[in-house]
Amino acid sequence: MTTSIEFFMISLISNKNRMNKLKTTIHIKVGAILCALYVAFGAFGAHGLKPLLTPSQLNTYETGLRYMIIHCIALIIINLCYHTFKEYSKWPSFFIYLGVVLFSFSLMVHALRDIIGLEINVFAMLAPIGGLCFIAGWISFLSSIRKL
């Protein structure tokens, strides 16, 4: 016969596993949406922007896209690992999202700044911070699976 304390502890563990499964599922879905955005941005760059950008600007735009797809696929894989091993850490996903915004999106906006009429050049300065976020995401993932 289980005591009420044991029942409470079992229910807490069960709720934690359900919450972690929900969190990983959300990150997997967001990763898939970001991958779809990558395809759209890539097609837009290849067909719509190519005649409008200099080779250097196009290279910057494509670099942002390349790092976006690598880390969006990584977001899906990391959360599939968490889903499989029933472990969870919010930090890898957090840092990858931040890296996508600060690195990938800032490089794409930086490449397009002449077209969209931005006078400021702050976006190029955000990219190194985004790169550090990508590194922090990988290190935090390593730290979280080290316990397995």
C-alpha positions in Angstrom: 0.0 0.0 0.0 1.5 3.3 -1.0 1.4 6.2 1.3 0.1 9.6 0.3 3.7 11.0 0.2 4.9 8.2 -2.1 1.8 8.8 -4.4 2.6 12.6 -4.4 6.3 11.9 -5.3 5.3 9.5 -8.1 2.8 12.0 -9.5 5.4 14.8 -9.4 7.9 12.7 -11.4 5.2 11.7 -13.8 4.1 15.3 -14.3 7.8 16.4 -14.8 8.2 13.7 -17.5 5.0 14.9 -19.2 6.1 18.5 -19.1 9.5 17.7 -20.5 7.9 15.7 -23.3 5.7 18.7 -24.1 8.7 21.1 -24.0 10.8 19.0 -26.4 7.8 18.6 -28.7 7.3 22.3 -28.9 11.0 22.9 -29.7 10.9 20.2 -32.4 7.9 21.9 -34.0 9.5 25.4 -33.8 12.7 23.9 -35.3 10.6 22.5 -38.2 9.0 25.9 -38.8 12.4 27.5 -38.8 13.6 25.0 -41.3 10.6 25.9 -43.5 11.5 29.6 -43.2 15.1 28.7 -44.2 13.7 27.2 -47.5 11.6 30.3 -48.1 14.5 32.7 -47.3 16.8 30.7 -49.4 14.5 30.7 -52.4 14.0 34.5 -51.9 17.7 35.0 -51.8 18.5 32.9 -54.9 15.7 34.2 -57.1 14.7 37.6 -55.8 17.8 39.1 -54.2 20.6 37.8 -56.4 20.3 40.6 -59.0 19.9 43.2 -56.2 22.9 42.3 -54.0 26.6 42.6 -54.4 28.5 39.3 -54.3 29.7 40.2 -50.8 26.2 41.0 -49.6 24.9 37.7 -51.1 27.7 35.8 -49.4 26.7 37.4 -46.0 23.1 36.6 -46.6 24.0 32.9 -47.4 26.2 32.7 -44.4 23.3 33.7 -42.2 21.1 31.1 -43.9 23.7 28.3 -43.6 24.1 28.8 -39.8 20.4 29.0 -39.5 19.7 25.6 -41.1 22.5 23.9 -39.3 21.3 25.1 -35.9 17.6 24.6 -36.6 18.3 20.9 -37.5 20.4 20.7 -34.4 17.5 22.1 -32.4 15.3 19.3 -33.6 18.0 16.6 -33.0 18.9 17.9 -29.5 15.2 17.8 -28.5 14.7 14.4 -30.0 17.6 13.2 -27.8 16.0 14.8 -24.8 12.7 13.2 -25.7 14.3 9.8 -26.1 16.5 9.9 -23.0 13.8 11.6 -20.9 16.2 14.3 -19.9 15.7 18.0 -20.5 17.6 21.2 -20.3 16.2 24.5 -21.5 19.6 26.1 -22.1 20.6 24.5 -25.4 17.3 25.5 -27.1 17.4 29.0 -25.5 20.9 29.7 -26.8 20.2 28.3 -30.2 17.1 30.5 -30.6 19.2 33.5 -29.5 22.0 32.5 -31.9 19.5 32.3 -34.8 18.2 35.8 -34.1 21.5 37.4 -33.2 23.7 35.7 -35.8 21.6 34.4 -38.7 18.9 37.1 -38.8 21.3 39.9 -38.1 23.6 38.8 -41.0 20.6 38.6 -43.3 19.4 42.1 -42.3 22.9 43.4 -42.6 23.1 42.1 -46.1 19.8 43.7 -47.0 20.3 47.0 -45.2 20.9 48.9 -48.5 17.7 47.5 -50.0 15.5 48.2 -46.9 17.2 51.6 -46.3 18.9 51.1 -43.0 21.5 53.6 -42.3 22.8 52.0 -39.1 25.3 49.2 -39.1 24.5 47.6 -35.7 23.4 44.3 -37.2 27.0 43.3 -38.1 28.0 43.9 -34.5 25.3 41.5 -33.2 26.6 38.5 -35.2 29.6 37.7 -32.9 27.2 37.7 -29.9 25.0 35.3 -31.8 28.0 33.1 -32.5 28.8 33.0 -28.8 25.2 32.0 -28.2 25.6 29.1 -30.7 28.8 28.0 -28.8 27.0 28.3 -25.5 24.1 26.1 -26.8 26.5 23.3 -27.8 28.4 23.5 -24.5 25.1 23.4 -22.5 23.9 20.4 -24.6 27.2 18.6 -23.8 26.8 19.5 -20.2 23.3 18.1 -20.1 24.1 14.8 -21.8 27.2 14.3 -19.8 25.0 13.1 -17.0 23.6 10.3 -19.1 
